[in-house]
Amino acid sequence: MRAWQALVEMLRHKREGSRVRNQLAAMTERELLDCGMTRAEITYELHKPRLRQ
């Protein structure tokens, strides 16, 4: 049962990461500056290999 729970938790984590990346990609330059982030940082996060996320 623990393996199943671990799999479900991993999928939830991946889905949450995907949701956050999509929200960051949709932010304006002003919103990113308010968060202390740059478009280059967001682009890097969106394009880095999934295993490193």
PyMOL Python script that loads the backbone (N, CA, C, O; Angstrom):
from pymol import cmd

cmd.read_pdbstr("""\
ATOM      1  N   MET A   1       0.822  -1.203   0.000  1.00  0.00           N
ATOM      2  CA  MET A   1       0.000   0.000   0.000  1.00  0.00           C
ATOM      3  C   MET A   1       0.865   1.266   0.000  1.00  0.00           C
ATOM      4  O   MET A   1       0.498   2.266  -0.617  1.00  0.00           O
ATOM      5  N   ARG A   2       2.004   1.225   0.685  1.00  0.00           N
ATOM      6  CA  ARG A   2       2.859   2.406   0.743  1.00  0.00           C
ATOM      7  C   ARG A   2       3.374   2.799  -0.634  1.00  0.00           C
ATOM      8  O   ARG A   2       3.486   3.986  -0.941  1.00  0.00           O
ATOM      9  N   ALA A   3       3.688   1.808  -1.463  1.00  0.00           N
ATOM     10  CA  ALA A   3       4.178   2.116  -2.815  1.00  0.00           C
ATOM     11  C   ALA A   3       3.104   2.868  -3.592  1.00  0.00           C
ATOM     12  O   ALA A   3       3.409   3.821  -4.308  1.00  0.00           O
ATOM     13  N   TRP A   4       1.866   2.451  -3.457  1.00  0.00           N
ATOM     14  CA  TRP A   4       0.758   3.119  -4.144  1.00  0.00           C
ATOM     15  C   TRP A   4       0.626   4.557  -3.657  1.00  0.00           C
ATOM     16  O   TRP A   4       0.462   5.475  -4.461  1.00  0.00           O
ATOM     17  N   GLN A   5       0.697   4.751  -2.358  1.00  0.00           N
ATOM     18  CA  GLN A   5       0.601   6.094  -1.790  1.00  0.00           C
ATOM     19  C   GLN A   5       1.759   6.971  -2.257  1.00  0.00           C
ATOM     20  O   GLN A   5       1.568   8.155  -2.537  1.00  0.00           O
ATOM     21  N   ALA A   6       2.949   6.401  -2.343  1.00  0.00           N
ATOM     22  CA  ALA A   6       4.113   7.157  -2.818  1.00  0.00           C
ATOM     23  C   ALA A   6       3.922   7.571  -4.269  1.00  0.00           C
ATOM     24  O   ALA A   6       4.273   8.688  -4.649  1.00  0.00           O
ATOM     25  N   LEU A   7       3.367   6.679  -5.078  1.00  0.00           N
ATOM     26  CA  LEU A   7       3.114   6.994  -6.485  1.00  0.00           C
ATOM     27  C   LEU A   7       2.089   8.121  -6.607  1.00  0.00           C
ATOM     28  O   LEU A   7       2.279   9.052  -7.390  1.00  0.00           O
ATOM     29  N   VAL A   8       1.022   8.041  -5.847  1.00  0.00           N
ATOM     30  CA  VAL A   8      -0.010   9.078  -5.872  1.00  0.00           C
ATOM     31  C   VAL A   8       0.586  10.419  -5.442  1.00  0.00           C
ATOM     32  O   VAL A   8       0.300  11.450  -6.051  1.00  0.00           O
ATOM     33  N   GLU A   9       1.405  10.407  -4.403  1.00  0.00           N
ATOM     34  CA  GLU A   9       2.029  11.643  -3.926  1.00  0.00           C
ATOM     35  C   GLU A   9       2.982  12.214  -4.971  1.00  0.00           C
ATOM     36  O   GLU A   9       3.035  13.430  -5.156  1.00  0.00           O
ATOM     37  N   MET A  10       3.728  11.360  -5.651  1.00  0.00           N
ATOM     38  CA  MET A  10       4.641  11.819  -6.694  1.00  0.00           C
ATOM     39  C   MET A  10       3.865  12.478  -7.832  1.00  0.00           C
ATOM     40  O   MET A  10       4.282  13.514  -8.350  1.00  0.00           O
ATOM     41  N   LEU A  11       2.746  11.884  -8.219  1.00  0.00           N
ATOM     42  CA  LEU A  11       1.930  12.455  -9.288  1.00  0.00           C
ATOM     43  C   LEU A  11       1.331  13.795  -8.870  1.00  0.00           C
ATOM     44  O   LEU A  11       1.258  14.721  -9.678  1.00  0.00           O
ATOM     45  N   ARG A  12       0.908  13.902  -7.631  1.00  0.00           N
ATOM     46  CA  ARG A  12       0.393  15.182  -7.120  1.00  0.00           C
ATOM     47  C   ARG A  12       1.473  16.252  -7.159  1.00  0.00           C
ATOM     48  O   ARG A  12       1.216  17.392  -7.547  1.00  0.00           O
ATOM     49  N   HIS A  13       2.666  15.883  -6.761  1.00  0.00           N
ATOM     50  CA  HIS A  13       3.790  16.826  -6.757  1.00  0.00           C
ATOM     51  C   HIS A  13       4.104  17.294  -8.178  1.00  0.00           C
ATOM     52  O   HIS A  13       4.319  18.485  -8.400  1.00  0.00           O
ATOM     53  N   LYS A  14       4.134  16.383  -9.130  1.00  0.00           N
ATOM     54  CA  LYS A  14       4.412  16.739 -10.521  1.00  0.00           C
ATOM     55  C   LYS A  14       3.320  17.654 -11.074  1.00  0.00           C
ATOM     56  O   LYS A  14       3.615  18.612 -11.787  1.00  0.00           O
ATOM     57  N   ARG A  15       2.063  17.361 -10.749  1.00  0.00           N
ATOM     58  CA  ARG A  15       0.944  18.183 -11.216  1.00  0.00           C
ATOM     59  C   ARG A  15       1.024  19.593 -10.632  1.00  0.00           C
ATOM     60  O   ARG A  15       0.775  20.577 -11.329  1.00  0.00           O
ATOM     61  N   GLU A  16       1.367  19.682  -9.364  1.00  0.00           N
ATOM     62  CA  GLU A  16       1.502  20.993  -8.719  1.00  0.00           C
ATOM     63  C   GLU A  16       2.634  21.786  -9.367  1.00  0.00           C
ATOM     64  O   GLU A  16       2.487  22.982  -9.620  1.00  0.00           O
ATOM     65  N   GLY A  17       3.755  21.132  -9.636  1.00  0.00           N
ATOM     66  CA  GLY A  17       4.870  21.804 -10.296  1.00  0.00           C
ATOM     67  C   GLY A  17       4.480  22.313 -11.672  1.00  0.00           C
ATOM     68  O   GLY A  17       4.864  23.412 -12.070  1.00  0.00           O
ATOM     69  N   SER A  18       3.723  21.515 -12.387  1.00  0.00           N
ATOM     70  CA  SER A  18       3.258  21.915 -13.714  1.00  0.00           C
ATOM     71  C   SER A  18       2.341  23.130 -13.617  1.00  0.00           C
ATOM     72  O   SER A  18       2.434  24.053 -14.426  1.00  0.00           O
ATOM     73  N   ARG A  19       1.466  23.125 -12.636  1.00  0.00           N
ATOM     74  CA  ARG A  19       0.537  24.242 -12.440  1.00  0.00           C
ATOM     75  C   ARG A  19       1.308  25.526 -12.128  1.00  0.00           C
ATOM     76  O   ARG A  19       1.005  26.586 -12.676  1.00  0.00           O
ATOM     77  N   VAL A  20       2.288  25.427 -11.260  1.00  0.00           N
ATOM     78  CA  VAL A  20       3.087  26.600 -10.885  1.00  0.00           C
ATOM     79  C   VAL A  20       3.864  27.122 -12.088  1.00  0.00           C
ATOM     80  O   VAL A  20       3.907  28.331 -12.317  1.00  0.00           O
ATOM     81  N   ARG A  21       4.478  26.229 -12.856  1.00  0.00           N
ATOM     82  CA  ARG A  21       5.226  26.671 -14.045  1.00  0.00           C
ATOM     83  C   ARG A  21       4.309  27.373 -15.030  1.00  0.00           C
ATOM     84  O   ARG A  21       4.697  28.380 -15.622  1.00  0.00           O
ATOM     85  N   ASN A  22       3.102  26.862 -15.216  1.00  0.00           N
ATOM     86  CA  ASN A  22       2.149  27.507 -16.124  1.00  0.00           C
ATOM     87  C   ASN A  22       1.755  28.893 -15.621  1.00  0.00           C
ATOM     88  O   ASN A  22       1.630  29.829 -16.411  1.00  0.00           O
ATOM     89  N   GLN A  23       1.561  29.026 -14.323  1.00  0.00           N
ATOM     90  CA  GLN A  23       1.219  30.333 -13.766  1.00  0.00           C
ATOM     91  C   GLN A  23       2.368  31.322 -13.936  1.00  0.00           C
ATOM     92  O   GLN A  23       2.144  32.481 -14.285  1.00  0.00           O
ATOM     93  N   LEU A  24       3.588  30.871 -13.692  1.00  0.00           N
ATOM     94  CA  LEU A  24       4.743  31.751 -13.861  1.00  0.00           C
ATOM     95  C   LEU A  24       4.894  32.182 -15.312  1.00  0.00           C
ATOM     96  O   LEU A  24       5.214  33.338 -15.587  1.00  0.00           O
ATOM     97  N   ALA A  25       4.669  31.269 -16.234  1.00  0.00           N
ATOM     98  CA  ALA A  25       4.797  31.589 -17.657  1.00  0.00           C
ATOM     99  C   ALA A  25       3.770  32.634 -18.082  1.00  0.00           C
ATOM    100  O   ALA A  25       4.012  33.401 -19.014  1.00  0.00           O
ATOM    101  N   ALA A  26       2.634  32.664 -17.408  1.00  0.00           N
ATOM    102  CA  ALA A  26       1.564  33.591 -17.777  1.00  0.00           C
ATOM    103  C   ALA A  26       1.725  34.975 -17.142  1.00  0.00           C
ATOM    104  O   ALA A  26       0.988  35.899 -17.487  1.00  0.00           O
ATOM    105  N   MET A  27       2.672  35.126 -16.227  1.00  0.00           N
ATOM    106  CA  MET A  27       2.836  36.401 -15.525  1.00  0.00           C
ATOM    107  C   MET A  27       3.436  37.466 -16.433  1.00  0.00           C
ATOM    108  O   MET A  27       4.214  37.172 -17.340  1.00  0.00           O
ATOM    109  N   THR A  28       3.056  38.706 -16.165  1.00  0.00           N
ATOM    110  CA  THR A  28       3.620  39.839 -16.902  1.00  0.00           C
ATOM    111  C   THR A  28       5.007  40.158 -16.340  1.00  0.00           C
ATOM    112  O   THR A  28       5.382  39.682 -15.269  1.00  0.00           O
ATOM    113  N   GLU A  29       5.755  40.968 -17.080  1.00  0.00           N
ATOM    114  CA  GLU A  29       7.080  41.385 -16.613  1.00  0.00           C
ATOM    115  C   GLU A  29       6.981  42.095 -15.261  1.00  0.00           C
ATOM    116  O   GLU A  29       7.816  41.889 -14.381  1.00  0.00           O
ATOM    117  N   ARG A  30       5.968  42.919 -15.109  1.00  0.00           N
ATOM    118  CA  ARG A  30       5.770  43.659 -13.854  1.00  0.00           C
ATOM    119  C   ARG A  30       5.504  42.699 -12.693  1.00  0.00           C
ATOM    120  O   ARG A  30       6.063  42.865 -11.609  1.00  0.00           O
ATOM    121  N   GLU A  31       4.660  41.703 -12.917  1.00  0.00           N
ATOM    122  CA  GLU A  31       4.367  40.727 -11.869  1.00  0.00           C
ATOM    123  C   GLU A  31       5.623  39.949 -11.485  1.00  0.00           C
ATOM    124  O   GLU A  31       5.863  39.684 -10.307  1.00  0.00           O
ATOM    125  N   LEU A  32       6.416  39.589 -12.486  1.00  0.00           N
ATOM    126  CA  LEU A  32       7.661  38.876 -12.204  1.00  0.00           C
ATOM    127  C   LEU A  32       8.612  39.739 -11.381  1.00  0.00           C
ATOM    128  O   LEU A  32       9.232  39.254 -10.435  1.00  0.00           O
ATOM    129  N   LEU A  33       8.725  41.011 -11.739  1.00  0.00           N
ATOM    130  CA  LEU A  33       9.585  41.920 -10.977  1.00  0.00           C
ATOM    131  C   LEU A  33       9.107  42.042  -9.534  1.00  0.00           C
ATOM    132  O   LEU A  33       9.920  42.097  -8.611  1.00  0.00           O
ATOM    133  N   ASP A  34       7.799  42.085  -9.340  1.00  0.00           N
ATOM    134  CA  ASP A  34       7.243  42.152  -7.987  1.00  0.00           C
ATOM    135  C   ASP A  34       7.623  40.920  -7.166  1.00  0.00           C
ATOM    136  O   ASP A  34       7.769  41.001  -5.947  1.00  0.00           O
ATOM    137  N   CYS A  35       7.781  39.786  -7.838  1.00  0.00           N
ATOM    138  CA  CYS A  35       8.167  38.528  -7.178  1.00  0.00           C
ATOM    139  C   CYS A  35       9.678  38.382  -7.076  1.00  0.00           C
ATOM    140  O   CYS A  35      10.175  37.448  -6.447  1.00  0.00           O
ATOM    141  N   GLY A  36      10.408  39.307  -7.696  1.00  0.00           N
ATOM    142  CA  GLY A  36      11.861  39.225  -7.676  1.00  0.00           C
ATOM    143  C   GLY A  36      12.422  38.222  -8.663  1.00  0.00           C
ATOM    144  O   GLY A  36      13.516  37.693  -8.462  1.00  0.00           O
ATOM    145  N   MET A  37      11.682  37.958  -9.725  1.00  0.00           N
ATOM    146  CA  MET A  37      12.118  36.996 -10.736  1.00  0.00           C
ATOM    147  C   MET A  37      12.231  37.680 -12.086  1.00  0.00           C
ATOM    148  O   MET A  37      11.638  38.733 -12.322  1.00  0.00           O
ATOM    149  N   THR A  38      13.000  37.064 -12.963  1.00  0.00           N
ATOM    150  CA  THR A  38      13.138  37.588 -14.317  1.00  0.00           C
ATOM    151  C   THR A  38      12.537  36.605 -15.307  1.00  0.00           C
ATOM    152  O   THR A  38      12.338  35.432 -14.989  1.00  0.00           O
ATOM    153  N   ARG A  39      12.252  37.084 -16.494  1.00  0.00           N
ATOM    154  CA  ARG A  39      11.732  36.215 -17.551  1.00  0.00           C
ATOM    155  C   ARG A  39      12.752  35.117 -17.873  1.00  0.00           C
ATOM    156  O   ARG A  39      12.374  33.985 -18.176  1.00  0.00           O
ATOM    157  N   ALA A  40      14.043  35.453 -17.808  1.00  0.00           N
ATOM    158  CA  ALA A  40      15.089  34.460 -18.089  1.00  0.00           C
ATOM    159  C   ALA A  40      15.042  33.307 -17.086  1.00  0.00           C
ATOM    160  O   ALA A  40      15.228  32.150 -17.463  1.00  0.00           O
ATOM    161  N   GLU A  41      14.796  33.613 -15.819  1.00  0.00           N
ATOM    162  CA  GLU A  41      14.698  32.557 -14.806  1.00  0.00           C
ATOM    163  C   GLU A  41      13.501  31.652 -15.078  1.00  0.00           C
ATOM    164  O   GLU A  41      13.589  30.433 -14.930  1.00  0.00           O
ATOM    165  N   ILE A  42      12.398  32.249 -15.470  1.00  0.00           N
ATOM    166  CA  ILE A  42      11.199  31.466 -15.769  1.00  0.00           C
ATOM    167  C   ILE A  42      11.447  30.591 -16.991  1.00  0.00           C
ATOM    168  O   ILE A  42      11.084  29.415 -17.000  1.00  0.00           O
ATOM    169  N   THR A  43      12.060  31.159 -18.014  1.00  0.00           N
ATOM    170  CA  THR A  43      12.360  30.394 -19.225  1.00  0.00           C
ATOM    171  C   THR A  43      13.250  29.209 -18.888  1.00  0.00           C
ATOM    172  O   THR A  43      13.033  28.106 -19.391  1.00  0.00           O
ATOM    173  N   TYR A  44      14.246  29.425 -18.044  1.00  0.00           N
ATOM    174  CA  TYR A  44      15.130  28.341 -17.618  1.00  0.00           C
ATOM    175  C   TYR A  44      14.326  27.242 -16.928  1.00  0.00           C
ATOM    176  O   TYR A  44      14.489  26.064 -17.243  1.00  0.00           O
ATOM    177  N   GLU A  45      13.465  27.618 -15.993  1.00  0.00           N
ATOM    178  CA  GLU A  45      12.657  26.633 -15.269  1.00  0.00           C
ATOM    179  C   GLU A  45      11.738  25.850 -16.206  1.00  0.00           C
ATOM    180  O   GLU A  45      11.538  24.648 -16.032  1.00  0.00           O
ATOM    181  N   LEU A  46      11.189  26.537 -17.189  1.00  0.00           N
ATOM    182  CA  LEU A  46      10.266  25.874 -18.108  1.00  0.00           C
ATOM    183  C   LEU A  46      10.969  24.892 -19.033  1.00  0.00           C
ATOM    184  O   LEU A  46      10.356  23.932 -19.498  1.00  0.00           O
ATOM    185  N   HIS A  47      12.256  25.126 -19.305  1.00  0.00           N
ATOM    186  CA  HIS A  47      12.951  24.303 -20.289  1.00  0.00           C
ATOM    187  C   HIS A  47      13.987  23.344 -19.720  1.00  0.00           C
ATOM    188  O   HIS A  47      14.593  22.588 -20.479  1.00  0.00           O
ATOM    189  N   LYS A  48      14.207  23.351 -18.417  1.00  0.00           N
ATOM    190  CA  LYS A  48      15.204  22.433 -17.884  1.00  0.00           C
ATOM    191  C   LYS A  48      14.636  21.010 -17.889  1.00  0.00           C
ATOM    192  O   LYS A  48      13.421  20.820 -17.827  1.00  0.00           O
ATOM    193  N   PRO A  49      15.516  20.024 -17.962  1.00  0.00           N
ATOM    194  CA  PRO A  49      15.048  18.628 -18.001  1.00  0.00           C
ATOM    195  C   PRO A  49      14.192  18.293 -16.783  1.00  0.00           C
ATOM    196  O   PRO A  49      14.481  18.738 -15.672  1.00  0.00           O
ATOM    197  N   ARG A  50      13.168  17.530 -16.993  1.00  0.00           N
ATOM    198  CA  ARG A  50      12.211  17.198 -15.927  1.00  0.00           C
ATOM    199  C   ARG A  50      12.856  16.498 -14.736  1.00  0.00           C
ATOM    200  O   ARG A  50      12.411  16.695 -13.605  1.00  0.00           O
ATOM    201  N   LEU A  51      13.877  15.697 -14.951  1.00  0.00           N
ATOM    202  CA  LEU A  51      14.506  14.979 -13.846  1.00  0.00           C
ATOM    203  C   LEU A  51      15.183  15.915 -12.862  1.00  0.00           C
ATOM    204  O   LEU A  51      15.384  15.544 -11.706  1.00  0.00           O
ATOM    205  N   ARG A  52      15.540  17.114 -13.288  1.00  0.00           N
ATOM    206  CA  ARG A  52      16.206  18.070 -12.412  1.00  0.00           C
ATOM    207  C   ARG A  52      15.221  18.956 -11.677  1.00  0.00           C
ATOM    208  O   ARG A  52      15.646  19.753 -10.841  1.00  0.00           O
ATOM    209  N   GLN A  53      13.963  18.863 -11.937  1.00  0.00           N
ATOM    210  CA  GLN A  53      12.986  19.754 -11.317  1.00  0.00           C
ATOM    211  C   GLN A  53      12.589  19.276  -9.963  1.00  0.00           C
ATOM    212  O   GLN A  53      11.770  19.912  -9.299  1.00  0.00           O
TER     213      GLN A  53
END
""", "prot")
cmd.dss("prot")
cmd.show_as("cartoon", "prot")
cmd.util.cbc("prot")
cmd.orient("prot")
